[in-house]
Amino acid sequence: MTRSSVEIVSANGEYLVRVTEDDNTCEVAFSNEEFARSYAAGQSIRLNLSNDCDEMSD
């Protein structure tokens, strides 16, 4: 069983939300941190993860 995860990465002035599910990883870029956090929270709920999202990485 593959572990699903959601993380936010800050890179080059953008916030990337990285969603991993079933060995597939998708990244969605946001210029606004709050939008990124909201999207990440929604993905965490969709994936039924216990925490909202992993801490933001630099």
PDBQT receptor file of N, H, CA, C and O in Angstrom, charges set to zero:
ATOM      1  N   MET A   1       0.845  -1.186   0.000  1.00  0.00    +0.000 N 
ATOM      2  CA  MET A   1       0.000   0.000   0.000  1.00  0.00    +0.000 C 
ATOM      3  C   MET A   1       0.887   1.245   0.000  1.00  0.00    +0.000 C 
ATOM      4  O   MET A   1       1.823   1.356   0.792  1.00  0.00    +0.000 OA
ATOM      5  N   THR A   2       0.586   2.151  -0.875  1.00  0.00    +0.000 N 
ATOM      6  H   THR A   2      -0.174   2.061  -1.519  1.00  0.00    +0.000 HD
ATOM      7  CA  THR A   2       1.364   3.374  -0.991  1.00  0.00    +0.000 C 
ATOM      8  C   THR A   2       0.814   4.431  -0.048  1.00  0.00    +0.000 C 
ATOM      9  O   THR A   2      -0.399   4.576   0.108  1.00  0.00    +0.000 OA
ATOM     10  N   ARG A   3       1.706   5.152   0.566  1.00  0.00    +0.000 N 
ATOM     11  H   ARG A   3       2.691   5.034   0.439  1.00  0.00    +0.000 HD
ATOM     12  CA  ARG A   3       1.307   6.223   1.473  1.00  0.00    +0.000 C 
ATOM     13  C   ARG A   3       0.922   7.452   0.662  1.00  0.00    +0.000 C 
ATOM     14  O   ARG A   3       1.677   7.881  -0.211  1.00  0.00    +0.000 OA
ATOM     15  N   SER A   4      -0.229   8.012   0.940  1.00  0.00    +0.000 N 
ATOM     16  H   SER A   4      -0.842   7.664   1.649  1.00  0.00    +0.000 HD
ATOM     17  CA  SER A   4      -0.643   9.272   0.331  1.00  0.00    +0.000 C 
ATOM     18  C   SER A   4      -0.104  10.409   1.186  1.00  0.00    +0.000 C 
ATOM     19  O   SER A   4       0.044  10.270   2.400  1.00  0.00    +0.000 OA
ATOM     20  N   SER A   5       0.190  11.535   0.542  1.00  0.00    +0.000 N 
ATOM     21  H   SER A   5       0.070  11.647  -0.444  1.00  0.00    +0.000 HD
ATOM     22  CA  SER A   5       0.688  12.676   1.299  1.00  0.00    +0.000 C 
ATOM     23  C   SER A   5       0.357  13.968   0.574  1.00  0.00    +0.000 C 
ATOM     24  O   SER A   5       0.117  13.996  -0.633  1.00  0.00    +0.000 OA
ATOM     25  N   VAL A   6       0.354  15.035   1.361  1.00  0.00    +0.000 N 
ATOM     26  H   VAL A   6       0.549  15.012   2.342  1.00  0.00    +0.000 HD
ATOM     27  CA  VAL A   6       0.162  16.390   0.838  1.00  0.00    +0.000 C 
ATOM     28  C   VAL A   6       1.201  17.261   1.516  1.00  0.00    +0.000 C 
ATOM     29  O   VAL A   6       1.317  17.256   2.742  1.00  0.00    +0.000 OA
ATOM     30  N   GLU A   7       1.951  18.003   0.732  1.00  0.00    +0.000 N 
ATOM     31  H   GLU A   7       1.857  18.007  -0.264  1.00  0.00    +0.000 HD
ATOM     32  CA  GLU A   7       2.931  18.922   1.313  1.00  0.00    +0.000 C 
ATOM     33  C   GLU A   7       2.962  20.214   0.523  1.00  0.00    +0.000 C 
ATOM     34  O   GLU A   7       2.611  20.256  -0.656  1.00  0.00    +0.000 OA
ATOM     35  N   ILE A   8       3.392  21.268   1.201  1.00  0.00    +0.000 N 
ATOM     36  H   ILE A   8       3.677  21.234   2.158  1.00  0.00    +0.000 HD
ATOM     37  CA  ILE A   8       3.541  22.577   0.575  1.00  0.00    +0.000 C 
ATOM     38  C   ILE A   8       5.022  22.900   0.544  1.00  0.00    +0.000 C 
ATOM     39  O   ILE A   8       5.714  22.803   1.557  1.00  0.00    +0.000 OA
ATOM     40  N   VAL A   9       5.501  23.288  -0.633  1.00  0.00    +0.000 N 
ATOM     41  H   VAL A   9       4.939  23.367  -1.456  1.00  0.00    +0.000 HD
ATOM     42  CA  VAL A   9       6.903  23.628  -0.812  1.00  0.00    +0.000 C 
ATOM     43  C   VAL A   9       6.980  25.066  -1.310  1.00  0.00    +0.000 C 
ATOM     44  O   VAL A   9       6.308  25.429  -2.275  1.00  0.00    +0.000 OA
ATOM     45  N   SER A  10       7.789  25.875  -0.658  1.00  0.00    +0.000 N 
ATOM     46  H   SER A  10       8.335  25.580   0.126  1.00  0.00    +0.000 HD
ATOM     47  CA  SER A  10       8.004  27.254  -1.082  1.00  0.00    +0.000 C 
ATOM     48  C   SER A  10       9.227  27.278  -1.993  1.00  0.00    +0.000 C 
ATOM     49  O   SER A  10      10.317  26.869  -1.594  1.00  0.00    +0.000 OA
ATOM     50  N   ALA A  11       9.034  27.765  -3.230  1.00  0.00    +0.000 N 
ATOM     51  H   ALA A  11       8.149  28.097  -3.555  1.00  0.00    +0.000 HD
ATOM     52  CA  ALA A  11      10.139  27.790  -4.188  1.00  0.00    +0.000 C 
ATOM     53  C   ALA A  11       9.973  28.944  -5.159  1.00  0.00    +0.000 C 
ATOM     54  O   ALA A  11       8.924  29.094  -5.786  1.00  0.00    +0.000 OA
ATOM     55  N   ASN A  12      11.008  29.758  -5.282  1.00  0.00    +0.000 N 
ATOM     56  H   ASN A  12      11.861  29.637  -4.773  1.00  0.00    +0.000 HD
ATOM     57  CA  ASN A  12      11.031  30.850  -6.266  1.00  0.00    +0.000 C 
ATOM     58  C   ASN A  12       9.821  31.770  -6.184  1.00  0.00    +0.000 C 
ATOM     59  O   ASN A  12       9.279  32.182  -7.209  1.00  0.00    +0.000 OA
ATOM     60  N   GLY A  13       9.397  32.090  -4.971  1.00  0.00    +0.000 N 
ATOM     61  H   GLY A  13       9.837  31.755  -4.137  1.00  0.00    +0.000 HD
ATOM     62  CA  GLY A  13       8.281  33.010  -4.790  1.00  0.00    +0.000 C 
ATOM     63  C   GLY A  13       6.916  32.389  -5.012  1.00  0.00    +0.000 C 
ATOM     64  O   GLY A  13       5.905  33.091  -4.986  1.00  0.00    +0.000 OA
ATOM     65  N   GLU A  14       6.871  31.081  -5.229  1.00  0.00    +0.000 N 
ATOM     66  H   GLU A  14       7.693  30.511  -5.250  1.00  0.00    +0.000 HD
ATOM     67  CA  GLU A  14       5.605  30.384  -5.416  1.00  0.00    +0.000 C 
ATOM     68  C   GLU A  14       5.454  29.341  -4.314  1.00  0.00    +0.000 C 
ATOM     69  O   GLU A  14       6.414  28.983  -3.631  1.00  0.00    +0.000 OA
ATOM     70  N   TYR A  15       4.246  28.875  -4.166  1.00  0.00    +0.000 N 
ATOM     71  H   TYR A  15       3.466  29.166  -4.721  1.00  0.00    +0.000 HD
ATOM     72  CA  TYR A  15       3.943  27.820  -3.209  1.00  0.00    +0.000 C 
ATOM     73  C   TYR A  15       3.424  26.629  -4.006  1.00  0.00    +0.000 C 
ATOM     74  O   TYR A  15       2.375  26.705  -4.644  1.00  0.00    +0.000 OA
ATOM     75  N   LEU A  16       4.166  25.538  -3.959  1.00  0.00    +0.000 N 
ATOM     76  H   LEU A  16       5.019  25.477  -3.440  1.00  0.00    +0.000 HD
ATOM     77  CA  LEU A  16       3.781  24.332  -4.668  1.00  0.00    +0.000 C 
ATOM     78  C   LEU A  16       3.114  23.376  -3.699  1.00  0.00    +0.000 C 
ATOM     79  O   LEU A  16       3.656  23.067  -2.637  1.00  0.00    +0.000 OA
ATOM     80  N   VAL A  17       1.938  22.914  -4.073  1.00  0.00    +0.000 N 
ATOM     81  H   VAL A  17       1.498  23.165  -4.935  1.00  0.00    +0.000 HD
ATOM     82  CA  VAL A  17       1.274  21.879  -3.292  1.00  0.00    +0.000 C 
ATOM     83  C   VAL A  17       1.543  20.570  -4.019  1.00  0.00    +0.000 C 
ATOM     84  O   VAL A  17       1.154  20.390  -5.173  1.00  0.00    +0.000 OA
ATOM     85  N   ARG A  18       2.211  19.665  -3.325  1.00  0.00    +0.000 N 
ATOM     86  H   ARG A  18       2.526  19.811  -2.387  1.00  0.00    +0.000 HD
ATOM     87  CA  ARG A  18       2.592  18.373  -3.891  1.00  0.00    +0.000 C 
ATOM     88  C   ARG A  18       1.687  17.306  -3.275  1.00  0.00    +0.000 C 
ATOM     89  O   ARG A  18       1.715  17.065  -2.068  1.00  0.00    +0.000 OA
ATOM     90  N   VAL A  19       0.884  16.675  -4.135  1.00  0.00    +0.000 N 
ATOM     91  H   VAL A  19       0.861  16.871  -5.115  1.00  0.00    +0.000 HD
ATOM     92  CA  VAL A  19      -0.054  15.647  -3.700  1.00  0.00    +0.000 C 
ATOM     93  C   VAL A  19       0.416  14.309  -4.261  1.00  0.00    +0.000 C 
ATOM     94  O   VAL A  19       0.558  14.159  -5.475  1.00  0.00    +0.000 OA
ATOM     95  N   THR A  20       0.657  13.336  -3.382  1.00  0.00    +0.000 N 
ATOM     96  H   THR A  20       0.542  13.458  -2.396  1.00  0.00    +0.000 HD
ATOM     97  CA  THR A  20       1.068  12.002  -3.789  1.00  0.00    +0.000 C 
ATOM     98  C   THR A  20      -0.037  11.029  -3.438  1.00  0.00    +0.000 C 
ATOM     99  O   THR A  20      -0.516  10.985  -2.305  1.00  0.00    +0.000 OA
ATOM    100  N   GLU A  21      -0.438  10.239  -4.445  1.00  0.00    +0.000 N 
ATOM    101  H   GLU A  21      -0.049  10.274  -5.365  1.00  0.00    +0.000 HD
ATOM    102  CA  GLU A  21      -1.516   9.263  -4.273  1.00  0.00    +0.000 C 
ATOM    103  C   GLU A  21      -1.295   8.124  -5.259  1.00  0.00    +0.000 C 
ATOM    104  O   GLU A  21      -1.123   8.362  -6.455  1.00  0.00    +0.000 OA
ATOM    105  N   ASP A  22      -1.299   6.907  -4.774  1.00  0.00    +0.000 N 
ATOM    106  H   ASP A  22      -1.440   6.714  -3.803  1.00  0.00    +0.000 HD
ATOM    107  CA  ASP A  22      -1.143   5.730  -5.639  1.00  0.00    +0.000 C 
ATOM    108  C   ASP A  22       0.071   5.829  -6.564  1.00  0.00    +0.000 C 
ATOM    109  O   ASP A  22      -0.046   5.608  -7.770  1.00  0.00    +0.000 OA
ATOM    110  N   ASP A  23       1.215   6.155  -6.009  1.00  0.00    +0.000 N 
ATOM    111  H   ASP A  23       1.310   6.334  -5.030  1.00  0.00    +0.000 HD
ATOM    112  CA  ASP A  23       2.470   6.267  -6.766  1.00  0.00    +0.000 C 
ATOM    113  C   ASP A  23       2.476   7.377  -7.809  1.00  0.00    +0.000 C 
ATOM    114  O   ASP A  23       3.385   7.429  -8.638  1.00  0.00    +0.000 OA
ATOM    115  N   ASN A  24       1.503   8.250  -7.790  1.00  0.00    +0.000 N 
ATOM    116  H   ASN A  24       0.765   8.208  -7.117  1.00  0.00    +0.000 HD
ATOM    117  CA  ASN A  24       1.457   9.407  -8.691  1.00  0.00    +0.000 C 
ATOM    118  C   ASN A  24       1.604  10.676  -7.872  1.00  0.00    +0.000 C 
ATOM    119  O   ASN A  24       0.991  10.822  -6.815  1.00  0.00    +0.000 OA
ATOM    120  N   THR A  25       2.428  11.595  -8.372  1.00  0.00    +0.000 N 
ATOM    121  H   THR A  25       2.926  11.476  -9.230  1.00  0.00    +0.000 HD
ATOM    122  CA  THR A  25       2.613  12.880  -7.702  1.00  0.00    +0.000 C 
ATOM    123  C   THR A  25       2.205  13.998  -8.640  1.00  0.00    +0.000 C 
ATOM    124  O   THR A  25       2.585  14.024  -9.810  1.00  0.00    +0.000 OA
ATOM    125  N   CYS A  26       1.426  14.917  -8.106  1.00  0.00    +0.000 N 
ATOM    126  H   CYS A  26       1.117  14.896  -7.155  1.00  0.00    +0.000 HD
ATOM    127  CA  CYS A  26       0.964  16.078  -8.861  1.00  0.00    +0.000 C 
ATOM    128  C   CYS A  26       1.366  17.325  -8.088  1.00  0.00    +0.000 C 
ATOM    129  O   CYS A  26       1.232  17.366  -6.865  1.00  0.00    +0.000 OA
ATOM    130  N   GLU A  27       1.854  18.333  -8.784  1.00  0.00    +0.000 N 
ATOM    131  H   GLU A  27       1.963  18.300  -9.777  1.00  0.00    +0.000 HD
ATOM    132  CA  GLU A  27       2.185  19.615  -8.153  1.00  0.00    +0.000 C 
ATOM    133  C   GLU A  27       1.323  20.709  -8.752  1.00  0.00    +0.000 C 
ATOM    134  O   GLU A  27       1.171  20.806  -9.970  1.00  0.00    +0.000 OA
ATOM    135  N   VAL A  28       0.763  21.530  -7.875  1.00  0.00    +0.000 N 
ATOM    136  H   VAL A  28       0.887  21.450  -6.886  1.00  0.00    +0.000 HD
ATOM    137  CA  VAL A  28      -0.044  22.683  -8.300  1.00  0.00    +0.000 C 
ATOM    138  C   VAL A  28       0.604  23.924  -7.701  1.00  0.00    +0.000 C 
ATOM    139  O   VAL A  28       0.837  23.988  -6.494  1.00  0.00    +0.000 OA
ATOM    140  N   ALA A  29       0.895  24.917  -8.552  1.00  0.00    +0.000 N 
ATOM    141  H   ALA A  29       0.705  24.866  -9.532  1.00  0.00    +0.000 HD
ATOM    142  CA  ALA A  29       1.583  26.134  -8.109  1.00  0.00    +0.000 C 
ATOM    143  C   ALA A  29       0.585  27.244  -7.787  1.00  0.00    +0.000 C 
ATOM    144  O   ALA A  29      -0.404  27.439  -8.494  1.00  0.00    +0.000 OA
ATOM    145  N   PHE A  30       0.868  27.963  -6.706  1.00  0.00    +0.000 N 
ATOM    146  H   PHE A  30       1.672  27.804  -6.132  1.00  0.00    +0.000 HD
ATOM    147  CA  PHE A  30       0.060  29.105  -6.288  1.00  0.00    +0.000 C 
ATOM    148  C   PHE A  30       0.995  30.268  -5.989  1.00  0.00    +0.000 C 
ATOM    149  O   PHE A  30       2.100  30.062  -5.486  1.00  0.00    +0.000 OA
ATOM    150  N   SER A  31       0.568  31.474  -6.290  1.00  0.00    +0.000 N 
ATOM    151  H   SER A  31      -0.330  31.642  -6.698  1.00  0.00    +0.000 HD
ATOM    152  CA  SER A  31       1.357  32.655  -5.936  1.00  0.00    +0.000 C 
ATOM    153  C   SER A  31       0.977  33.167  -4.551  1.00  0.00    +0.000 C 
ATOM    154  O   SER A  31       1.699  33.969  -3.958  1.00  0.00    +0.000 OA
ATOM    155  N   ASN A  32      -0.155  32.701  -4.040  1.00  0.00    +0.000 N 
ATOM    156  H   ASN A  32      -0.741  32.050  -4.521  1.00  0.00    +0.000 HD
ATOM    157  CA  ASN A  32      -0.669  33.130  -2.743  1.00  0.00    +0.000 C 
ATOM    158  C   ASN A  32      -0.593  31.972  -1.748  1.00  0.00    +0.000 C 
ATOM    159  O   ASN A  32      -1.140  30.900  -2.007  1.00  0.00    +0.000 OA
ATOM    160  N   GLU A  33       0.080  32.177  -0.613  1.00  0.00    +0.000 N 
ATOM    161  H   GLU A  33       0.524  33.048  -0.403  1.00  0.00    +0.000 HD
ATOM    162  CA  GLU A  33       0.258  31.109   0.372  1.00  0.00    +0.000 C 
ATOM    163  C   GLU A  33      -1.064  30.604   0.929  1.00  0.00    +0.000 C 
ATOM    164  O   GLU A  33      -1.237  29.398   1.104  1.00  0.00    +0.000 OA
ATOM    165  N   GLU A  34      -1.999  31.505   1.209  1.00  0.00    +0.000 N 
ATOM    166  H   GLU A  34      -1.858  32.485   1.066  1.00  0.00    +0.000 HD
ATOM    167  CA  GLU A  34      -3.285  31.085   1.769  1.00  0.00    +0.000 C 
ATOM    168  C   GLU A  34      -4.059  30.196   0.799  1.00  0.00    +0.000 C 
ATOM    169  O   GLU A  34      -4.714  29.244   1.225  1.00  0.00    +0.000 OA
ATOM    170  N   PHE A  35      -3.991  30.496  -0.510  1.00  0.00    +0.000 N 
ATOM    171  H   PHE A  35      -3.459  31.269  -0.856  1.00  0.00    +0.000 HD
ATOM    172  CA  PHE A  35      -4.655  29.652  -1.505  1.00  0.00    +0.000 C 
ATOM    173  C   PHE A  35      -4.027  28.264  -1.507  1.00  0.00    +0.000 C 
ATOM    174  O   PHE A  35      -4.726  27.254  -1.587  1.00  0.00    +0.000 OA
ATOM    175  N   ALA A  36      -2.700  28.226  -1.417  1.00  0.00    +0.000 N 
ATOM    176  H   ALA A  36      -2.132  29.047  -1.352  1.00  0.00    +0.000 HD
ATOM    177  CA  ALA A  36      -1.988  26.943  -1.383  1.00  0.00    +0.000 C 
ATOM    178  C   ALA A  36      -2.398  26.138  -0.158  1.00  0.00    +0.000 C 
ATOM    179  O   ALA A  36      -2.655  24.938  -0.254  1.00  0.00    +0.000 OA
ATOM    180  N   ARG A  37      -2.457  26.795   0.985  1.00  0.00    +0.000 N 
ATOM    181  H   ARG A  37      -2.248  27.770   1.063  1.00  0.00    +0.000 HD
ATOM    182  CA  ARG A  37      -2.837  26.096   2.217  1.00  0.00    +0.000 C 
ATOM    183  C   ARG A  37      -4.277  25.584   2.146  1.00  0.00    +0.000 C 
ATOM    184  O   ARG A  37      -4.570  24.485   2.616  1.00  0.00    +0.000 OA
ATOM    185  N   SER A  38      -5.164  26.370   1.564  1.00  0.00    +0.000 N 
ATOM    186  H   SER A  38      -4.926  27.262   1.182  1.00  0.00    +0.000 HD
ATOM    187  CA  SER A  38      -6.552  25.959   1.431  1.00  0.00    +0.000 C 
ATOM    188  C   SER A  38      -6.674  24.744   0.501  1.00  0.00    +0.000 C 
ATOM    189  O   SER A  38      -7.395  23.793   0.805  1.00  0.00    +0.000 OA
ATOM    190  N   TYR A  39      -5.976  24.784  -0.614  1.00  0.00    +0.000 N 
ATOM    191  H   TYR A  39      -5.391  25.556  -0.860  1.00  0.00    +0.000 HD
ATOM    192  CA  TYR A  39      -5.988  23.666  -1.560  1.00  0.00    +0.000 C 
ATOM    193  C   TYR A  39      -5.418  22.411  -0.890  1.00  0.00    +0.000 C 
ATOM    194  O   TYR A  39      -5.981  21.324  -1.019  1.00  0.00    +0.000 OA
ATOM    195  N   ALA A  40      -4.309  22.566  -0.181  1.00  0.00    +0.000 N 
ATOM    196  H   ALA A  40      -3.851  23.449  -0.076  1.00  0.00    +0.000 HD
ATOM    197  CA  ALA A  40      -3.678  21.438   0.502  1.00  0.00    +0.000 C 
ATOM    198  C   ALA A  40      -4.618  20.834   1.544  1.00  0.00    +0.000 C 
ATOM    199  O   ALA A  40      -4.708  19.613   1.669  1.00  0.00    +0.000 OA
ATOM    200  N   ALA A  41      -5.308  21.677   2.281  1.00  0.00    +0.000 N 
ATOM    201  H   ALA A  41      -5.235  22.669   2.179  1.00  0.00    +0.000 HD
ATOM    202  CA  ALA A  41      -6.255  21.190   3.287  1.00  0.00    +0.000 C 
ATOM    203  C   ALA A  41      -7.378  20.388   2.623  1.00  0.00    +0.000 C 
ATOM    204  O   ALA A  41      -7.777  19.337   3.126  1.00  0.00    +0.000 OA
ATOM    205  N   GLY A  42      -7.877  20.881   1.507  1.00  0.00    +0.000 N 
ATOM    206  H   GLY A  42      -7.552  21.734   1.098  1.00  0.00    +0.000 HD
ATOM    207  CA  GLY A  42      -8.926  20.166   0.778  1.00  0.00    +0.000 C 
ATOM    208  C   GLY A  42      -8.453  18.814   0.268  1.00  0.00    +0.000 C 
ATOM    209  O   GLY A  42      -9.192  17.831   0.322  1.00  0.00    +0.000 OA
ATOM    210  N   GLN A  43      -7.225  18.764  -0.225  1.00  0.00    +0.000 N 
ATOM    211  H   GLN A  43      -6.624  19.562  -0.269  1.00  0.00    +0.000 HD
ATOM    212  CA  GLN A  43      -6.672  17.500  -0.706  1.00  0.00    +0.000 C 
ATOM    213  C   GLN A  43      -6.464  16.520   0.447  1.00  0.00    +0.000 C 
ATOM    214  O   GLN A  43      -6.673  15.317   0.287  1.00  0.00    +0.000 OA
ATOM    215  N   SER A  44      -6.060  17.024   1.589  1.00  0.00    +0.000 N 
ATOM    216  H   SER A  44      -5.890  18.001   1.719  1.00  0.00    +0.000 HD
ATOM    217  CA  SER A  44      -5.886  16.170   2.767  1.00  0.00    +0.000 C 
ATOM    218  C   SER A  44      -7.209  15.552   3.191  1.00  0.00    +0.000 C 
ATOM    219  O   SER A  44      -7.265  14.380   3.562  1.00  0.00    +0.000 OA
ATOM    220  N   ILE A  45      -8.263  16.341   3.133  1.00  0.00    +0.000 N 
ATOM    221  H   ILE A  45      -8.217  17.293   2.831  1.00  0.00    +0.000 HD
ATOM    222  CA  ILE A  45      -9.597  15.823   3.463  1.00  0.00    +0.000 C 
ATOM    223  C   ILE A  45     -10.007  14.770   2.442  1.00  0.00    +0.000 C 
ATOM    224  O   ILE A  45     -10.508  13.706   2.806  1.00  0.00    +0.000 OA
ATOM    225  N   ARG A  46      -9.793  15.066   1.167  1.00  0.00    +0.000 N 
ATOM    226  H   ARG A  46      -9.386  15.930   0.871  1.00  0.00    +0.000 HD
ATOM    227  CA  ARG A  46     -10.158  14.127   0.095  1.00  0.00    +0.000 C 
ATOM    228  C   ARG A  46      -9.437  12.792   0.258  1.00  0.00    +0.000 C 
ATOM    229  O   ARG A  46     -10.021  11.732   0.031  1.00  0.00    +0.000 OA
ATOM    230  N   LEU A  47      -8.163  12.849   0.653  1.00  0.00    +0.000 N 
ATOM    231  H   LEU A  47      -7.689  13.710   0.837  1.00  0.00    +0.000 HD
ATOM    232  CA  LEU A  47      -7.356  11.641   0.809  1.00  0.00    +0.000 C 
ATOM    233  C   LEU A  47      -7.537  10.996   2.184  1.00  0.00    +0.000 C 
ATOM    234  O   LEU A  47      -6.942   9.957   2.473  1.00  0.00    +0.000 OA
ATOM    235  N   ASN A  48      -8.359  11.618   3.024  1.00  0.00    +0.000 N 
ATOM    236  H   ASN A  48      -8.842  12.461   2.789  1.00  0.00    +0.000 HD
ATOM    237  CA  ASN A  48      -8.650  11.098   4.359  1.00  0.00    +0.000 C 
ATOM    238  C   ASN A  48      -7.379  10.969   5.204  1.00  0.00    +0.000 C 
ATOM    239  O   ASN A  48      -7.186   9.969   5.895  1.00  0.00    +0.000 OA
ATOM    240  N   LEU A  49      -6.525  11.977   5.142  1.00  0.00    +0.000 N 
ATOM    241  H   LEU A  49      -6.682  12.789   4.580  1.00  0.00    +0.000 HD
ATOM    242  CA  LEU A  49      -5.299  11.992   5.934  1.00  0.00    +0.000 C 
ATOM    243  C   LEU A  49      -5.599  12.549   7.317  1.00  0.00    +0.000 C 
ATOM    244  O   LEU A  49      -6.491  13.383   7.471  1.00  0.00    +0.000 OA
ATOM    245  N   SER A  50      -4.869  12.100   8.311  1.00  0.00    +0.000 N 
ATOM    246  H   SER A  50      -4.144  11.423   8.186  1.00  0.00    +0.000 HD
ATOM    247  CA  SER A  50      -5.147  12.510   9.686  1.00  0.00    +0.000 C 
ATOM    248  C   SER A  50      -4.754  13.951   9.978  1.00  0.00    +0.000 C 
ATOM    249  O   SER A  50      -5.410  14.618  10.778  1.00  0.00    +0.000 OA
ATOM    250  N   ASN A  51      -3.677  14.448   9.333  1.00  0.00    +0.000 N 
ATOM    251  H   ASN A  51      -3.144  13.906   8.683  1.00  0.00    +0.000 HD
ATOM    252  CA  ASN A  51      -3.284  15.846   9.549  1.00  0.00    +0.000 C 
ATOM    253  C   ASN A  51      -3.648  16.653   8.308  1.00  0.00    +0.000 C 
ATOM    254  O   ASN A  51      -3.825  16.093   7.226  1.00  0.00    +0.000 OA
ATOM    255  N   ASP A  52      -3.759  17.965   8.467  1.00  0.00    +0.000 N 
ATOM    256  H   ASP A  52      -3.616  18.420   9.346  1.00  0.00    +0.000 HD
ATOM    257  CA  ASP A  52      -4.177  18.816   7.350  1.00  0.00    +0.000 C 
ATOM    258  C   ASP A  52      -3.216  18.725   6.175  1.00  0.00    +0.000 C 
ATOM    259  O   ASP A  52      -3.630  18.509   5.036  1.00  0.00    +0.000 OA
ATOM    260  N   CYS A  53      -1.941  18.890   6.461  1.00  0.00    +0.000 N 
ATOM    261  H   CYS A  53      -1.605  19.066   7.387  1.00  0.00    +0.000 HD
ATOM    262  CA  CYS A  53      -0.925  18.747   5.433  1.00  0.00    +0.000 C 
ATOM    263  C   CYS A  53       0.427  18.774   6.125  1.00  0.00    +0.000 C 
ATOM    264  O   CYS A  53       0.564  19.252   7.252  1.00  0.00    +0.000 OA
ATOM    265  N   ASP A  54       1.401  18.259   5.438  1.00  0.00    +0.000 N 
ATOM    266  H   ASP A  54       1.290  17.871   4.523  1.00  0.00    +0.000 HD
ATOM    267  CA  ASP A  54       2.755  18.286   5.999  1.00  0.00    +0.000 C 
ATOM    268  C   ASP A  54       3.209  19.728   6.103  1.00  0.00    +0.000 C 
ATOM    269  O   ASP A  54       2.706  20.603   5.397  1.00  0.00    +0.000 OA
ATOM    270  N   GLU A  55       4.160  19.969   6.986  1.00  0.00    +0.000 N 
ATOM    271  H   GLU A  55       4.568  19.259   7.559  1.00  0.00    +0.000 HD
ATOM    272  CA  GLU A  55       4.681  21.321   7.160  1.00  0.00    +0.000 C 
ATOM    273  C   GLU A  55       5.299  21.835   5.870  1.00  0.00    +0.000 C 
ATOM    274  O   GLU A  55       5.757  21.054   5.036  1.00  0.00    +0.000 OA
ATOM    275  N   MET A  56       5.310  23.140   5.714  1.00  0.00    +0.000 N 
ATOM    276  H   MET A  56       4.937  23.774   6.392  1.00  0.00    +0.000 HD
ATOM    277  CA  MET A  56       5.865  23.755   4.521  1.00  0.00    +0.000 C 
ATOM    278  C   MET A  56       7.377  23.551   4.497  1.00  0.00    +0.000 C 
ATOM    279  O   MET A  56       8.066  23.756   5.496  1.00  0.00    +0.000 OA
ATOM    280  N   SER A  57       7.872  23.146   3.339  1.00  0.00    +0.000 N 
ATOM    281  H   SER A  57       7.312  22.979   2.527  1.00  0.00    +0.000 HD
ATOM    282  CA  SER A  57       9.296  22.950   3.133  1.00  0.00    +0.000 C 
ATOM    283  C   SER A  57       9.855  24.109   2.319  1.00  0.00    +0.000 C 
ATOM    284  O   SER A  57       9.159  24.693   1.489  1.00  0.00    +0.000 OA
ATOM    285  N   ASP A  58      11.110  24.431   2.565  1.00  0.00    +0.000 N 
ATOM    286  H   ASP A  58      11.675  23.956   3.239  1.00  0.00    +0.000 HD
ATOM    287  CA  ASP A  58      11.774  25.473   1.762  1.00  0.00    +0.000 C 
ATOM    288  C   ASP A  58      12.586  24.826   0.670  1.00  0.00    +0.000 C 
ATOM    289  O   ASP A  58      13.225  25.522  -0.119  1.00  0.00    +0.000 OA
TER     290      ASP A  58
